[in-house]
Amino acid sequence: TVSVLYWFAAQHMTLTMRFAADAFRAMDVHHRGWLEGERVGELVAALGLDAMSEQERVALIRSMDPGATGRVEFSEFQQAISRRLSPPESPEELAEFLRVVDSADAGLTASGLVTAYAEAGVA
């Protein structure tokens, strides 16, 4: 049903946010709690947000560095990414989410999602 799909979308967002946090920490090799702007651009691309236009990507990175310091703190990164990756709230947003998740057109199935989330430890 649709409510199950919304639940899966929310779980997907949770996993993506976990991955984003882990990726930020991995790129922060000096354990400073911040990344320089160009590293954030690499991270945004690694998260699959490279489908954005260059203008959108620059705006996203700028939103993470409101003081224009050239550094993005983990908390700023996390807030910007969570706004960008919020779960779908309407049937149209859900349809778009499912289209993006199933971009290979492999045929997204509920059992496939259950298996994927169980393997990832989310259920």
N, C-alpha and C positions, 0 to 999 in steps of 0.2 A: 504494500500500500504506500501511499504518498508519505505518511508519517514515518514509516520505516526508512524511506529514502532521505527524508530530512535528518533523521538520526544518523544515518551513514555519512551524510554530508558534514554534519557536525563532528563526527569522529575523524573524518578525513582532515578537517581543519585542525583538530587537536594534534594529529600526527604530523601535519605540515609545520605547525608551530614548534613542536618538539624538534623536528629536523632542522628548522631554521635556527633555533637556539643552539643546538649541537654544532651546526655549521659555523655560526658566529664564533663560538668558543674555539673551534678548531682553527679558524682563520686568525684568531687573536693569539698568535704564537708567543707573544711576550706577556700574556695574561694581564693586560692593562685595563680591560673592561671597555675598550673602544677600538674602533677601526678607522683607518684613514679612508677618505671618500672613494678612491679608486678601488680599494679592497671591498667596499660595500657594493660597488657596481658589479664586481665579480660575484659576490655573494647573491645579489639579486638575480643575476643570470643563472647561477647554480640552482636557485630555488624554482626555476622555470618561469620566472617573471620576465624573461627576455622577449616574450611575445608582445610586450608593450612597445609603444613607439619610443624613440630616443627622447622625445620631449616628455613623455609620461615618466620614463625612467629617471631623467634628471630631476623632475618635479618630486618624485618619490624620495630620491636621495636627499634633495634639499629639505624636504619635510622632516627628515631624520636629523638634520643638523640646523636647527632653528637659529642658533647663535653664529652660524657661518664660521665655525672654528676649523673646519676641515676634518673634524673628527665626529664619528657617530658613536655615541654611548650605547651600550647594550639595551638599556631601558628605552631609549629613543627608537632604536631599531625594532625592538619587540612591539612597541605601540604602533609604529607605522605599518609593520607587516600584519599585525592582527587586524588593523582597519582594512587593509587591502584584501585579507583572506577571510573576512567575516562570512559565517555560514549563510546560505541562501534563505531569504525570508518570503519569497513569493514563488508561485509555480513557475514563472518565467525564469527567475534566478536559479531555481532548482534545475530546470531543463538545461540552462546554459552550463551550470556546474557539471551535470552529468555528461554533457557533450564534451567538455574540456577533459574530464577524467577519463572518458572513453575515446580519447582523440585518435586512437589507432583503429577505431570502429570494430573492436573485437567483440562487441556485444557484452555490455556490462550486465552481470547477473547478481541477484541477491546472494546466492550461495558463494559466488566468487568474492564478493565483498566481505561476507562473514568470515571466510577462510583467510583473506588478506588481513583483516583486523585481528583475528585470533592469533595469527602468526606474529603480528606486531605487538601483541600484548594489550590490545585495546578491545574491550568488549563490555 
